[in-house]
Amino acid sequence: NAGAAAPLLDNGVDGVKLQKATEAAIVPAVTAPAVSRFVEAFDKGDIVAAFQPVVGLDNKKIVGYEALARWRDQEDGADEGPETFVQYAAAAGKADALAHTMLREAASFLAEKIKSEKRRDLFAAMNVSWAQMSADGFADAVRDVVKEFGLPKNALVLELTEGDAVSDNGDASKIFRKLKGVGASLAFDDFGAGFSCLSNLRKYDFDYLKIDKSFAAD
């Protein structure tokens, strides 16, 4: 009848897991008090980089690290994760400052690892939005930290998420070339999560391709 729900097809998808994943992906709305807490934490130096090892499947050895933004000394019960407070940074006009903070921490950490491990083949990766990547002065900042910390060419990897809107007016290619010219590598993150992945692969010269976890989650 007209009021009856259509039967669900048995397509192998775990409905409970899907619902939980969907709820977890919803980013809370940006509110003024939350933004103010973030600004206070950022100004105190409590937005810091944590480093997750990247391991080679062939030899189980660490080949590099990914810098992940973390909020140190959050209030009890606070659950703002990186996806949330990156939005706070944008709302507070701190997005570029956050990118520069993460850039410097990644370069410093990598330089120390290269020295202590006596390995110049290590890399450090960090997420950068298109807005941050294309901001005035960002490429110069990359050049400066590569030079200051004596990093090998291509050891600093800038990850651009596939879901991020990229300008298609020629600026992207120019900016990507400039970033690679000052010593960075480029990674295409969350490949397959959006709709423009194949055209972006064709148009731009990425060094790394990171497959979205949805392809391997099950």
C-alpha positions as CSV (number, residue, x, y, z in Angstrom):
1,N,0.0,0.0,0.0
2,A,1.0,3.7,-0.3
3,G,2.1,3.9,3.4
4,A,4.3,0.8,3.4
5,A,8.0,1.1,3.4
6,A,10.0,-0.5,0.6
7,P,11.8,-3.6,1.8
8,L,15.6,-3.2,2.3
9,L,17.8,-5.0,-0.1
10,D,20.4,-7.4,1.3
11,N,23.4,-5.6,-0.2
12,G,25.9,-6.7,2.4
13,V,26.0,-3.3,4.1
14,D,25.9,-3.4,7.9
15,G,23.2,-0.8,8.7
16,V,24.3,-0.3,12.3
17,K,27.9,0.3,11.4
18,L,26.8,2.7,8.6
19,Q,24.6,4.7,11.0
20,K,27.3,5.0,13.6
21,A,29.9,6.0,11.0
22,T,27.4,8.6,9.6
23,E,26.8,10.1,13.1
24,A,30.5,10.2,13.8
25,A,31.1,12.1,10.6
26,I,28.7,14.9,11.5
27,V,30.7,18.0,12.6
28,P,28.9,20.0,15.3
29,A,27.9,23.6,14.4
30,V,30.5,26.3,15.0
31,T,29.4,28.4,18.0
32,A,31.0,31.6,19.4
33,P,31.9,30.1,22.8
34,A,33.6,27.1,21.1
35,V,35.5,29.4,18.8
36,S,36.6,31.5,21.8
37,R,37.9,28.4,23.6
38,F,39.8,27.4,20.6
39,V,41.4,30.9,20.2
40,E,42.4,30.8,23.8
41,A,44.0,27.3,23.5
42,F,45.7,28.3,20.2
43,D,47.2,31.4,21.7
44,K,48.4,29.4,24.7
45,G,50.2,26.9,22.4
46,D,47.8,24.1,23.2
47,I,47.1,23.2,19.6
48,V,50.0,20.9,18.9
49,A,51.1,18.2,16.4
50,A,51.0,14.5,17.3
51,F,52.9,12.2,14.9
52,Q,51.5,8.9,13.6
53,P,54.1,6.5,12.1
54,V,53.6,5.4,8.5
55,V,54.8,1.8,8.1
56,G,56.0,0.1,5.0
57,L,54.1,-3.2,4.3
58,D,57.1,-4.8,2.7
59,N,59.4,-4.6,5.7
60,K,57.3,-3.4,8.6
61,K,59.7,-0.5,9.1
62,I,58.7,3.1,9.7
63,V,59.0,5.1,6.5
64,G,57.6,8.4,7.7
65,Y,55.1,10.2,9.9
66,E,51.9,12.1,9.6
67,A,51.4,15.2,11.6
68,L,48.0,15.3,13.2
69,A,46.6,18.5,15.0
70,R,45.6,17.8,18.6
71,W,44.1,20.0,21.3
72,R,46.2,19.6,24.4
73,D,44.6,20.0,27.9
74,Q,41.0,20.1,26.7
75,E,38.3,20.7,29.3
76,D,36.9,17.6,31.0
77,G,34.2,16.1,28.7
78,A,35.3,18.1,25.7
79,D,35.0,16.1,22.5
80,E,36.1,18.5,19.8
81,G,38.2,16.6,17.4
82,P,40.4,17.9,14.6
83,E,37.6,18.0,12.1
84,T,35.8,20.3,14.5
85,F,38.5,22.7,15.7
86,V,39.8,23.2,12.2
87,Q,36.4,24.7,11.5
88,Y,36.9,26.8,14.7
89,A,40.3,28.0,13.3
90,A,38.6,29.1,10.1
91,A,35.8,30.9,11.9
92,A,38.4,32.7,14.1
93,G,40.6,33.7,11.2
94,K,43.3,31.4,12.5
95,A,43.4,28.8,9.6
96,D,46.6,30.1,8.1
97,A,48.2,30.5,11.5
98,L,47.3,26.8,12.3
99,A,48.8,25.7,9.0
100,H,52.0,27.5,9.7
101,T,52.2,26.0,13.3
102,M,51.7,22.5,11.9
103,L,54.2,23.1,9.2
104,R,56.9,24.2,11.6
105,E,56.2,21.4,14.1
106,A,56.3,18.8,11.3
107,A,59.6,20.2,9.9
108,S,61.2,20.3,13.4
109,F,60.1,16.8,14.3
110,L,61.3,15.4,10.9
111,A,64.7,17.0,11.3
112,E,65.1,15.5,14.7
113,K,64.1,12.0,13.4
114,I,66.5,12.2,10.5
115,K,69.3,13.1,12.8
116,S,68.5,10.5,15.5
117,E,67.8,7.7,13.1
118,K,70.5,8.7,10.7
119,R,68.0,8.3,7.8
120,R,67.4,10.9,5.2
121,D,64.7,8.8,3.5
122,L,62.1,9.6,6.2
123,F,59.2,12.0,5.4
124,A,56.6,13.9,7.4
125,A,53.1,14.6,6.0
126,M,50.5,17.1,7.0
127,N,47.0,18.0,5.9
128,V,46.7,21.4,4.2
129,S,43.4,22.8,2.8
130,W,43.3,24.4,-0.6
131,A,42.7,27.8,1.1
132,Q,45.7,27.4,3.3
133,M,47.9,26.1,0.5
134,S,47.0,28.9,-1.8
135,A,47.3,31.7,0.8
136,D,49.9,34.4,0.3
137,G,53.2,33.4,2.0
138,F,52.5,29.7,2.5
139,A,55.0,28.5,-0.2
140,D,57.6,30.9,1.2
141,A,57.0,29.4,4.6
142,V,57.6,26.0,3.2
143,R,60.8,27.1,1.6
144,D,62.0,28.7,4.8
145,V,61.4,25.6,7.0
146,V,63.0,23.3,4.5
147,K,66.1,25.5,4.5
148,E,66.1,26.2,8.3
149,F,65.9,22.5,9.3
150,G,68.0,21.2,6.4
151,L,65.3,18.9,5.2
152,P,65.9,16.7,2.1
153,K,64.0,17.6,-1.0
154,N,60.5,16.1,-1.1
155,A,60.7,15.0,2.6
156,L,57.9,17.4,3.6
157,V,54.6,16.1,2.2
158,L,51.6,18.3,1.9
159,E,48.3,16.4,1.7
160,L,45.4,18.0,-0.1
161,T,42.1,16.2,0.6
162,E,40.1,15.0,-2.5
163,G,37.0,16.6,-1.1
164,D,38.5,20.1,-1.0
165,A,37.4,22.4,-3.8
166,V,40.4,23.3,-5.9
167,S,40.5,26.4,-8.2
168,D,40.4,25.4,-11.8
169,N,41.6,28.7,-13.3
170,G,45.3,27.8,-13.6
171,D,46.2,28.9,-10.1
172,A,46.3,25.3,-8.8
173,S,48.9,24.1,-11.2
174,K,51.0,27.2,-10.6
175,I,50.8,26.9,-6.8
176,F,51.5,23.2,-6.9
177,R,54.6,23.8,-9.1
178,K,55.8,26.5,-6.7
179,L,55.4,24.2,-3.7
180,K,57.3,21.4,-5.3
181,G,59.9,23.9,-6.5
182,V,60.7,24.9,-2.9
183,G,61.2,21.3,-1.8
184,A,57.8,19.8,-0.9
185,S,56.0,16.8,-2.1
186,L,52.2,16.7,-2.8
187,A,49.8,14.0,-1.8
188,F,46.2,13.5,-2.9
189,D,44.3,12.4,0.2
190,D,41.0,10.6,0.6
191,F,41.1,9.4,-3.0
192,G,37.7,8.1,-4.0
193,A,35.8,10.0,-1.3
194,G,34.7,12.7,-3.7
195,F,33.6,13.1,-7.3
196,S,36.5,14.9,-9.0
197,C,39.3,12.5,-8.2
198,L,40.1,11.1,-11.6
199,S,40.1,14.6,-13.3
200,N,42.4,15.9,-10.5
201,L,44.8,13.0,-11.0
202,R,44.9,13.8,-14.7
203,K,45.4,17.5,-14.3
204,Y,47.8,17.7,-11.4
205,D,51.2,16.1,-10.7
206,F,50.8,14.5,-7.3
207,D,53.6,12.4,-5.7
208,Y,51.5,10.3,-3.4
209,L,48.0,8.9,-3.6
210,K,46.2,8.1,-0.4
211,I,43.2,5.7,-0.9
212,D,40.1,6.6,1.2
213,K,39.6,4.3,4.1
214,S,36.1,3.4,2.9
215,F,37.7,1.1,0.3
216,A,39.4,-1.0,3.0
217,A,37.2,-0.6,6.1
218,D,35.4,-3.9,5.6
